[in-house]
Amino acid sequence: MIKATIILLFLSCSVAGQVIPISDHYHLEIKKSNDLTDYIDITVYSKDQSPLIHESIEKPPSFDTNHLFIYQDYNFDGHKDLAIYTGPSNCNEGNSYNIYLWQEDKFNYHDALSDLINQHCEPIEIDTQRQRLKTKLLSNCCSLESEFAIVDNKLVEMASVMHYYNNIETPFLYTVTTTKYNKGKKSETEERYFQGDKLYSFSLANNKKQVVFVDYDSTLYYAFLTNDEHIEMYYPRNQGDFTIKNKVITFKNDNVIYEISPSRVLVKMNGHVYIMAGDKTTVQGNWEDLRNFKNVHILD
């Protein structure tokens, strides 16, 4: 949440005007535009009565308790700036603001900062210690958290994290994509985590990995997980078949053959055979439930 000096104003339609001191150097005046409209004028004056900012806005619906301005240092230069209310936001019944930065004894409108605040339904977080602005966007499929710096009063994106948790094609995947920017260079990493119900699963004997089978749209999927549900490998990515013979499920992925029994994993790769024993006490599910899928062929 924004930590700032927020003025709560109590006005009525009959009030001709109200003066609010902001600091020793300037004050804010609020008054009706005229008796024929539902607009109000918000003007910021310097100590010598020179106008610094002027906004004419439609009278807010709940006019008696609105946050009409925020007094906050947005660019971390040690001087407090002003956010002037401009109307209701398009989401979450919030408020929209124009941001004015205090520079060289005057307030200057900052288009990028104003857009940043008004385009995000969640309140921005101001990290004064790290001098960063943090935003969040939410939707039914994902969330995007971004971090910005102010460099020479320009808004610069430093990093973002995308959480993609509702992929229709692979609903058992929860993907986290981290993007970082360093001197104009972009780097990106992606991690996949498991979500959803496990049809059949067991942990390996070292208790650091898990074997999981899941079902989606009558298709069987296999996933190899770490204990924090991070997916190291899954099959099939697009299309792929399994075979079952003598209680062993076999599939081939990128020239690697996997043979999985109810509590063991055997991997054949480059002429070598690797056996990973499972912990029988961790088995969950019924092995026979893995037989009835459109991409499973029964050979016994």
BALOBA-1460 file (C-alpha; in Angstrom, 3 decimals):
// residues 300
<rec num="1" residu="m" x="0.000" y="0.000" z="0.000"/>
<rec num="2" residu="i" x="1.096" y="3.585" z="-0.564"/>
<rec num="3" residu="k" x="2.307" y="5.132" z="2.647"/>
<rec num="4" residu="a" x="1.671" y="8.826" z="2.243"/>
<rec num="5" residu="t" x="0.066" y="11.927" z="3.686"/>
<rec num="6" residu="i" x="-3.514" y="11.555" z="2.484"/>
<rec num="7" residu="i" x="-5.931" y="14.383" z="3.128"/>
<rec num="8" residu="l" x="-9.548" y="13.478" z="3.772"/>
<rec num="9" residu="l" x="-11.733" y="16.389" z="2.752"/>
<rec num="10" residu="f" x="-15.221" y="17.054" z="3.999"/>
<rec num="11" residu="l" x="-17.013" y="19.260" z="1.497"/>
<rec num="12" residu="s" x="-20.583" y="19.872" z="0.506"/>
<rec num="13" residu="c" x="-22.120" y="21.528" z="-2.514"/>
<rec num="14" residu="s" x="-22.671" y="24.682" z="-0.524"/>
<rec num="15" residu="v" x="-19.005" y="25.184" z="0.260"/>
<rec num="16" residu="a" x="-17.572" y="28.016" z="-1.831"/>
<rec num="17" residu="g" x="-13.950" y="26.992" z="-1.322"/>
<rec num="18" residu="q" x="-11.480" y="25.460" z="1.081"/>
<rec num="19" residu="v" x="-7.747" y="26.050" z="1.550"/>
<rec num="20" residu="i" x="-5.576" y="23.130" z="2.688"/>
<rec num="21" residu="p" x="-1.965" y="23.813" z="3.740"/>
<rec num="22" residu="i" x="0.390" y="21.259" z="2.181"/>
<rec num="23" residu="s" x="3.694" y="22.561" z="3.502"/>
<rec num="24" residu="d" x="5.347" y="25.827" z="4.428"/>
<rec num="25" residu="h" x="5.870" y="26.515" z="0.716"/>
<rec num="26" residu="y" x="2.503" y="25.821" z="-0.939"/>
<rec num="27" residu="h" x="-1.157" y="25.131" z="-0.288"/>
<rec num="28" residu="l" x="-4.114" y="23.609" z="-2.096"/>
<rec num="29" residu="e" x="-7.454" y="25.285" z="-2.788"/>
<rec num="30" residu="i" x="-10.655" y="23.412" z="-3.629"/>
<rec num="31" residu="k" x="-13.832" y="25.092" z="-4.838"/>
<rec num="32" residu="k" x="-16.787" y="24.512" z="-7.130"/>
<rec num="33" residu="s" x="-16.179" y="25.505" z="-10.736"/>
<rec num="34" residu="n" x="-19.540" y="27.316" z="-10.774"/>
<rec num="35" residu="d" x="-23.075" y="26.830" z="-9.571"/>
<rec num="36" residu="l" x="-24.239" y="25.316" z="-12.867"/>
<rec num="37" residu="t" x="-21.916" y="22.298" z="-13.055"/>
<rec num="38" residu="d" x="-20.915" y="19.343" z="-10.926"/>
<rec num="39" residu="y" x="-17.217" y="20.091" z="-11.408"/>
<rec num="40" residu="i" x="-14.716" y="21.288" z="-8.847"/>
<rec num="41" residu="d" x="-11.391" y="23.072" z="-9.300"/>
<rec num="42" residu="i" x="-8.287" y="21.861" z="-7.457"/>
<rec num="43" residu="t" x="-5.463" y="24.398" z="-7.537"/>
<rec num="44" residu="v" x="-2.060" y="24.278" z="-5.862"/>
<rec num="45" residu="y" x="-0.525" y="27.677" z="-5.052"/>
<rec num="46" residu="s" x="2.962" y="28.648" z="-4.021"/>
<rec num="47" residu="k" x="3.636" y="30.820" z="-0.990"/>
<rec num="48" residu="d" x="3.358" y="33.968" z="-3.131"/>
<rec num="49" residu="q" x="-0.017" y="32.806" z="-4.555"/>
<rec num="50" residu="s" x="1.413" y="31.724" z="-7.912"/>
<rec num="51" residu="p" x="-0.637" y="28.803" z="-9.312"/>
<rec num="52" residu="l" x="1.464" y="25.640" z="-9.676"/>
<rec num="53" residu="i" x="-1.148" y="22.997" z="-10.578"/>
<rec num="54" residu="h" x="-4.742" y="23.248" z="-11.726"/>
<rec num="55" residu="e" x="-7.183" y="20.376" z="-12.219"/>
<rec num="56" residu="s" x="-10.888" y="20.621" z="-12.979"/>
<rec num="57" residu="i" x="-12.634" y="17.352" z="-12.141"/>
<rec num="58" residu="e" x="-16.153" y="16.032" z="-11.916"/>
<rec num="59" residu="k" x="-17.429" y="16.004" z="-8.358"/>
<rec num="60" residu="p" x="-16.806" y="12.526" z="-6.895"/>
<rec num="61" residu="p" x="-19.915" y="10.423" z="-6.084"/>
<rec num="62" residu="s" x="-19.034" y="10.230" z="-2.379"/>
<rec num="63" residu="f" x="-17.878" y="13.788" z="-2.162"/>
<rec num="64" residu="d" x="-17.678" y="14.050" z="1.607"/>
<rec num="65" residu="t" x="-14.770" y="11.613" z="2.150"/>
<rec num="66" residu="n" x="-12.566" y="11.412" z="-0.938"/>
<rec num="67" residu="h" x="-8.829" y="11.247" z="-1.179"/>
<rec num="68" residu="l" x="-8.379" y="14.254" z="-3.410"/>
<rec num="69" residu="f" x="-4.603" y="14.358" z="-3.256"/>
<rec num="70" residu="i" x="-1.629" y="12.349" z="-1.991"/>
<rec num="71" residu="y" x="1.571" y="13.983" z="-0.753"/>
<rec num="72" residu="q" x="4.375" y="11.467" z="-1.404"/>
<rec num="73" residu="d" x="7.936" y="11.255" z="-2.748"/>
<rec num="74" residu="y" x="7.505" y="9.162" z="-5.905"/>
<rec num="75" residu="n" x="10.955" y="9.583" z="-7.463"/>
<rec num="76" residu="f" x="13.049" y="9.176" z="-4.280"/>
<rec num="77" residu="d" x="14.810" y="12.538" z="-4.550"/>
<rec num="78" residu="g" x="13.941" y="13.657" z="-1.020"/>
<rec num="79" residu="h" x="11.203" y="16.076" z="-2.170"/>
<rec num="80" residu="k" x="7.558" y="15.152" z="-1.775"/>
<rec num="81" residu="d" x="5.485" y="15.120" z="-4.940"/>
<rec num="82" residu="l" x="1.746" y="15.427" z="-5.500"/>
<rec num="83" residu="a" x="-0.876" y="13.041" z="-6.836"/>
<rec num="84" residu="i" x="-4.055" y="14.934" z="-7.718"/>
<rec num="85" residu="y" x="-7.348" y="13.046" z="-7.937"/>
<rec num="86" residu="t" x="-8.850" y="13.032" z="-11.454"/>
<rec num="87" residu="g" x="-11.793" y="10.658" z="-11.087"/>
<rec num="88" residu="p" x="-12.794" y="7.069" z="-10.347"/>
<rec num="89" residu="s" x="-10.595" y="4.225" z="-11.572"/>
<rec num="90" residu="n" x="-11.760" y="1.665" z="-14.120"/>
<rec num="91" residu="c" x="-11.249" y="-1.200" z="-11.694"/>
<rec num="92" residu="n" x="-11.832" y="-2.109" z="-8.050"/>
<rec num="93" residu="e" x="-13.757" y="1.127" z="-7.437"/>
<rec num="94" residu="g" x="-10.442" y="2.873" z="-6.936"/>
<rec num="95" residu="n" x="-9.241" y="6.366" z="-7.733"/>
<rec num="96" residu="s" x="-7.208" y="7.791" z="-10.626"/>
<rec num="97" residu="y" x="-4.504" y="10.408" z="-10.127"/>
<rec num="98" residu="n" x="-2.225" y="12.693" z="-12.080"/>
<rec num="99" residu="i" x="1.327" y="12.632" z="-10.713"/>
<rec num="100" residu="y" x="3.308" y="15.864" z="-10.441"/>
<rec num="101" residu="l" x="6.982" y="15.720" z="-9.488"/>
<rec num="102" residu="w" x="8.565" y="18.578" z="-7.573"/>
<rec num="103" residu="q" x="11.504" y="19.777" z="-9.656"/>
<rec num="104" residu="e" x="13.347" y="23.081" z="-9.613"/>
<rec num="105" residu="d" x="10.770" y="24.856" z="-7.437"/>
<rec num="106" residu="k" x="7.767" y="23.774" z="-9.472"/>
<rec num="107" residu="f" x="5.523" y="20.771" z="-10.054"/>
<rec num="108" residu="n" x="5.844" y="18.983" z="-13.399"/>
<rec num="109" residu="y" x="3.290" y="16.498" z="-14.655"/>
<rec num="110" residu="h" x="4.791" y="13.019" z="-15.176"/>
<rec num="111" residu="d" x="2.947" y="11.056" z="-17.832"/>
<rec num="112" residu="a" x="4.636" y="7.657" z="-17.312"/>
<rec num="113" residu="l" x="4.156" y="7.643" z="-13.534"/>
<rec num="114" residu="s" x="0.523" y="8.680" z="-13.903"/>
<rec num="115" residu="d" x="-0.091" y="5.848" z="-16.376"/>
<rec num="116" residu="l" x="1.706" y="3.356" z="-14.153"/>
<rec num="117" residu="i" x="-0.509" y="4.093" z="-11.167"/>
<rec num="118" residu="n" x="-3.772" y="4.335" z="-13.088"/>
<rec num="119" residu="q" x="-3.326" y="1.200" z="-15.204"/>
<rec num="120" residu="h" x="-2.966" y="-1.108" z="-12.198"/>
<rec num="121" residu="c" x="-5.981" y="-2.198" z="-10.193"/>
<rec num="122" residu="e" x="-3.830" y="-3.082" z="-7.200"/>
<rec num="123" residu="p" x="-2.265" y="-0.152" z="-5.302"/>
<rec num="124" residu="i" x="1.388" y="0.346" z="-6.120"/>
<rec num="125" residu="e" x="3.933" y="-0.356" z="-3.410"/>
<rec num="126" residu="i" x="6.631" y="2.233" z="-2.801"/>
<rec num="127" residu="d" x="9.840" y="0.638" z="-1.512"/>
<rec num="128" residu="t" x="11.727" y="3.629" z="-0.138"/>
<rec num="129" residu="q" x="14.636" y="1.523" z="1.122"/>
<rec num="130" residu="r" x="15.411" y="0.018" z="-2.293"/>
<rec num="131" residu="q" x="13.976" y="3.007" z="-4.197"/>
<rec num="132" residu="r" x="11.628" y="0.909" z="-6.269"/>
<rec num="133" residu="l" x="7.986" y="1.115" z="-7.358"/>
<rec num="134" residu="k" x="6.188" y="-2.240" z="-7.376"/>
<rec num="135" residu="t" x="2.992" y="-3.030" z="-9.255"/>
<rec num="136" residu="k" x="0.708" y="-6.031" z="-9.641"/>
<rec num="137" residu="l" x="-1.777" y="-7.036" z="-12.347"/>
<rec num="138" residu="l" x="-4.283" y="-9.833" z="-11.706"/>
<rec num="139" residu="s" x="-6.477" y="-11.842" z="-14.083"/>
<rec num="140" residu="n" x="-8.218" y="-15.225" z="-14.177"/>
<rec num="141" residu="c" x="-5.188" y="-16.890" z="-15.732"/>
<rec num="142" residu="c" x="-2.207" y="-15.184" z="-14.194"/>
<rec num="143" residu="s" x="-0.632" y="-12.415" z="-12.208"/>
<rec num="144" residu="l" x="2.205" y="-10.073" z="-13.154"/>
<rec num="145" residu="e" x="4.390" y="-8.378" z="-10.553"/>
<rec num="146" residu="s" x="6.728" y="-5.678" z="-11.864"/>
<rec num="147" residu="e" x="9.422" y="-3.517" z="-10.319"/>
<rec num="148" residu="f" x="10.471" y="-0.088" z="-11.585"/>
<rec num="149" residu="a" x="13.242" y="2.385" z="-10.799"/>
<rec num="150" residu="i" x="13.292" y="6.128" z="-11.423"/>
<rec num="151" residu="v" x="16.462" y="7.076" z="-13.319"/>
<rec num="152" residu="d" x="16.855" y="10.762" z="-14.229"/>
<rec num="153" residu="n" x="13.105" y="11.044" z="-13.582"/>
<rec num="154" residu="k" x="12.430" y="8.382" z="-16.213"/>
<rec num="155" residu="l" x="10.519" y="5.215" z="-15.388"/>
<rec num="156" residu="v" x="12.731" y="2.149" z="-15.984"/>
<rec num="157" residu="e" x="11.484" y="-1.428" z="-15.617"/>
<rec num="158" residu="m" x="13.960" y="-3.524" z="-13.615"/>
<rec num="159" residu="a" x="12.259" y="-6.891" z="-13.211"/>
<rec num="160" residu="s" x="8.967" y="-8.739" z="-13.535"/>
<rec num="161" residu="v" x="7.551" y="-12.058" z="-12.364"/>
<rec num="162" residu="m" x="4.685" y="-13.697" z="-14.262"/>
<rec num="163" residu="h" x="2.668" y="-16.365" z="-12.420"/>
<rec num="164" residu="y" x="0.689" y="-18.415" z="-14.973"/>
<rec num="165" residu="y" x="-1.627" y="-20.717" z="-13.040"/>
<rec num="166" residu="n" x="-4.602" y="-21.493" z="-15.274"/>
<rec num="167" residu="n" x="-3.302" y="-22.902" z="-18.556"/>
<rec num="168" residu="i" x="-6.161" y="-24.797" z="-20.214"/>
<rec num="169" residu="e" x="-3.797" y="-27.098" z="-22.147"/>
<rec num="170" residu="t" x="-1.719" y="-28.103" z="-19.105"/>
<rec num="171" residu="p" x="-3.823" y="-27.364" z="-16.006"/>
<rec num="172" residu="f" x="-1.419" y="-29.322" z="-13.780"/>
<rec num="173" residu="l" x="1.364" y="-26.798" z="-14.540"/>
<rec num="174" residu="y" x="1.936" y="-23.608" z="-12.579"/>
<rec num="175" residu="t" x="4.558" y="-21.549" z="-14.424"/>
<rec num="176" residu="v" x="6.678" y="-18.760" z="-12.949"/>
<rec num="177" residu="t" x="8.606" y="-16.634" z="-15.468"/>
<rec num="178" residu="t" x="11.142" y="-14.166" z="-14.055"/>
<rec num="179" residu="t" x="12.454" y="-11.380" z="-16.294"/>
<rec num="180" residu="k" x="15.332" y="-9.088" z="-15.331"/>
<rec num="181" residu="y" x="16.790" y="-6.061" z="-17.085"/>
<rec num="182" residu="n" x="20.396" y="-4.977" z="-16.614"/>
<rec num="183" residu="k" x="21.871" y="-2.127" z="-18.670"/>
<rec num="184" residu="g" x="19.493" y="-2.796" z="-21.521"/>
<rec num="185" residu="k" x="20.020" y="-6.557" z="-21.504"/>
<rec num="186" residu="k" x="17.090" y="-8.834" z="-20.809"/>
<rec num="187" residu="s" x="17.371" y="-12.236" z="-19.113"/>
<rec num="188" residu="e" x="14.517" y="-14.637" z="-18.530"/>
<rec num="189" residu="t" x="14.128" y="-17.820" z="-16.474"/>
<rec num="190" residu="e" x="11.131" y="-20.122" z="-16.266"/>
<rec num="191" residu="e" x="10.217" y="-22.581" z="-13.528"/>
<rec num="192" residu="r" x="7.310" y="-25.010" z="-13.576"/>
<rec num="193" residu="y" x="5.480" y="-26.297" z="-10.504"/>
<rec num="194" residu="f" x="2.855" y="-28.953" z="-10.039"/>
<rec num="195" residu="q" x="-0.727" y="-28.102" z="-9.155"/>
<rec num="196" residu="g" x="-3.856" y="-30.210" z="-9.068"/>
<rec num="197" residu="d" x="-4.809" y="-33.740" z="-8.059"/>
<rec num="198" residu="k" x="-2.351" y="-36.621" z="-8.281"/>
<rec num="199" residu="l" x="-3.780" y="-39.752" z="-9.856"/>
<rec num="200" residu="y" x="-0.855" y="-41.883" z="-8.714"/>
<rec num="201" residu="s" x="2.370" y="-40.836" z="-6.990"/>
<rec num="202" residu="f" x="5.305" y="-41.961" z="-4.882"/>
<rec num="203" residu="s" x="8.534" y="-40.457" z="-3.574"/>
<rec num="204" residu="l" x="11.981" y="-41.819" z="-4.312"/>
<rec num="205" residu="a" x="13.926" y="-43.487" z="-1.527"/>
<rec num="206" residu="n" x="16.080" y="-40.377" z="-0.987"/>
<rec num="207" residu="n" x="12.827" y="-38.449" z="-0.362"/>
<rec num="208" residu="k" x="13.952" y="-35.599" z="-2.630"/>
<rec num="209" residu="k" x="12.010" y="-36.439" z="-5.793"/>
<rec num="210" residu="q" x="8.466" y="-37.441" z="-6.640"/>
<rec num="211" residu="v" x="6.897" y="-39.427" z="-9.451"/>
<rec num="212" residu="v" x="3.399" y="-38.253" z="-10.348"/>
<rec num="213" residu="f" x="0.743" y="-39.311" z="-12.841"/>
<rec num="214" residu="v" x="-2.136" y="-36.953" z="-13.573"/>
<rec num="215" residu="d" x="-5.221" y="-37.018" z="-15.779"/>
<rec num="216" residu="y" x="-6.552" y="-34.296" z="-18.060"/>
<rec num="217" residu="d" x="-9.181" y="-34.744" z="-20.763"/>
<rec num="218" residu="s" x="-8.762" y="-38.559" z="-20.759"/>
<rec num="219" residu="t" x="-5.015" y="-38.147" z="-21.356"/>
<rec num="220" residu="l" x="-2.386" y="-39.497" z="-18.982"/>
<rec num="221" residu="y" x="0.585" y="-37.304" z="-18.026"/>
<rec num="222" residu="y" x="3.774" y="-38.108" z="-16.140"/>
<rec num="223" residu="a" x="5.738" y="-35.593" z="-14.087"/>
<rec num="224" residu="f" x="9.041" y="-35.819" z="-12.200"/>
<rec num="225" residu="l" x="9.081" y="-33.365" z="-9.305"/>
<rec num="226" residu="t" x="11.322" y="-32.069" z="-6.600"/>
<rec num="227" residu="n" x="9.886" y="-32.037" z="-3.104"/>
<rec num="228" residu="d" x="8.828" y="-28.387" z="-3.439"/>
<rec num="229" residu="e" x="6.549" y="-29.421" z="-6.365"/>
<rec num="230" residu="h" x="8.975" y="-27.961" z="-8.928"/>
<rec num="231" residu="i" x="8.629" y="-29.903" z="-12.205"/>
<rec num="232" residu="e" x="11.953" y="-31.086" z="-13.592"/>
<rec num="233" residu="m" x="10.394" y="-32.998" z="-16.479"/>
<rec num="234" residu="y" x="6.935" y="-33.950" z="-17.739"/>
<rec num="235" residu="y" x="5.570" y="-36.090" z="-20.574"/>
<rec num="236" residu="p" x="3.935" y="-35.718" z="-23.028"/>
<rec num="237" residu="r" x="4.448" y="-32.056" z="-23.882"/>
<rec num="238" residu="n" x="2.177" y="-32.218" z="-26.919"/>
<rec num="239" residu="q" x="1.321" y="-35.758" z="-27.956"/>
<rec num="240" residu="g" x="2.798" y="-38.993" z="-26.673"/>
<rec num="241" residu="d" x="1.829" y="-42.541" z="-25.761"/>
<rec num="242" residu="f" x="2.446" y="-44.907" z="-22.880"/>
<rec num="243" residu="t" x="2.502" y="-48.708" z="-22.971"/>
<rec num="244" residu="i" x="1.679" y="-50.979" z="-20.046"/>
<rec num="245" residu="k" x="2.977" y="-54.515" z="-19.788"/>
<rec num="246" residu="n" x="3.326" y="-56.607" z="-16.641"/>
<rec num="247" residu="k" x="2.609" y="-53.613" z="-14.402"/>
<rec num="248" residu="v" x="5.336" y="-51.529" z="-16.041"/>
<rec num="249" residu="i" x="4.542" y="-48.266" z="-17.808"/>
<rec num="250" residu="t" x="6.995" y="-47.441" z="-20.605"/>
<rec num="251" residu="f" x="7.446" y="-44.302" z="-22.669"/>
<rec num="252" residu="k" x="10.197" y="-42.672" z="-24.734"/>
<rec num="253" residu="n" x="11.081" y="-38.998" z="-24.421"/>
<rec num="254" residu="d" x="13.927" y="-37.414" z="-26.432"/>
<rec num="255" residu="n" x="15.671" y="-40.787" z="-27.025"/>
<rec num="256" residu="v" x="15.450" y="-41.609" z="-23.302"/>
<rec num="257" residu="i" x="13.373" y="-44.652" z="-22.322"/>
<rec num="258" residu="y" x="11.506" y="-44.634" z="-18.999"/>
<rec num="259" residu="e" x="10.158" y="-47.791" z="-17.357"/>
<rec num="260" residu="i" x="8.085" y="-47.122" z="-14.259"/>
<rec num="261" residu="s" x="6.672" y="-49.783" z="-11.972"/>
<rec num="262" residu="p" x="4.433" y="-49.095" z="-8.957"/>
<rec num="263" residu="s" x="7.408" y="-47.922" z="-6.847"/>
<rec num="264" residu="r" x="10.494" y="-47.768" z="-9.062"/>
<rec num="265" residu="v" x="11.880" y="-45.729" z="-11.983"/>
<rec num="266" residu="l" x="14.271" y="-47.243" z="-14.544"/>
<rec num="267" residu="v" x="15.891" y="-44.902" z="-17.083"/>
<rec num="268" residu="k" x="17.769" y="-46.085" z="-20.213"/>
<rec num="269" residu="m" x="19.964" y="-43.387" z="-21.716"/>
<rec num="270" residu="n" x="23.037" y="-43.495" z="-23.986"/>
<rec num="271" residu="g" x="23.600" y="-47.202" z="-23.364"/>
<rec num="272" residu="h" x="23.381" y="-46.812" z="-19.576"/>
<rec num="273" residu="v" x="20.660" y="-47.965" z="-17.198"/>
<rec num="274" residu="y" x="19.804" y="-45.957" z="-14.094"/>
<rec num="275" residu="i" x="17.542" y="-47.364" z="-11.391"/>
<rec num="276" residu="m" x="15.833" y="-45.093" z="-8.866"/>
<rec num="277" residu="a" x="14.118" y="-46.955" z="-6.052"/>
<rec num="278" residu="g" x="10.865" y="-45.641" z="-4.682"/>
<rec num="279" residu="d" x="9.651" y="-45.468" z="-1.106"/>
<rec num="280" residu="k" x="6.691" y="-47.868" z="-0.955"/>
<rec num="281" residu="t" x="5.316" y="-46.170" z="2.147"/>
<rec num="282" residu="t" x="4.698" y="-42.975" z="0.147"/>
<rec num="283" residu="v" x="2.567" y="-44.558" z="-2.603"/>
<rec num="284" residu="q" x="-0.758" y="-42.815" z="-3.160"/>
<rec num="285" residu="g" x="-3.422" y="-43.884" z="-5.636"/>
<rec num="286" residu="n" x="-4.347" y="-47.096" z="-7.476"/>
<rec num="287" residu="w" x="-1.943" y="-48.343" z="-10.163"/>
<rec num="288" residu="e" x="-4.807" y="-49.948" z="-12.090"/>
<rec num="289" residu="d" x="-6.362" y="-46.500" z="-12.585"/>
<rec num="290" residu="l" x="-3.574" y="-45.684" z="-15.070"/>
<rec num="291" residu="r" x="-4.800" y="-48.153" z="-17.697"/>
<rec num="292" residu="n" x="-7.898" y="-46.444" z="-19.069"/>
<rec num="293" residu="f" x="-6.619" y="-43.483" z="-21.059"/>
<rec num="294" residu="k" x="-6.638" y="-42.721" z="-24.770"/>
<rec num="295" residu="n" x="-2.831" y="-42.450" z="-24.912"/>
<rec num="296" residu="v" x="-2.203" y="-45.710" z="-22.982"/>
<rec num="297" residu="h" x="-1.735" y="-49.011" z="-24.873"/>
<rec num="298" residu="i" x="-2.162" y="-52.255" z="-22.919"/>
<rec num="299" residu="l" x="0.197" y="-55.026" z="-24.042"/>
<rec num="300" residu="d" x="-0.584" y="-57.735" z="-21.459"/>
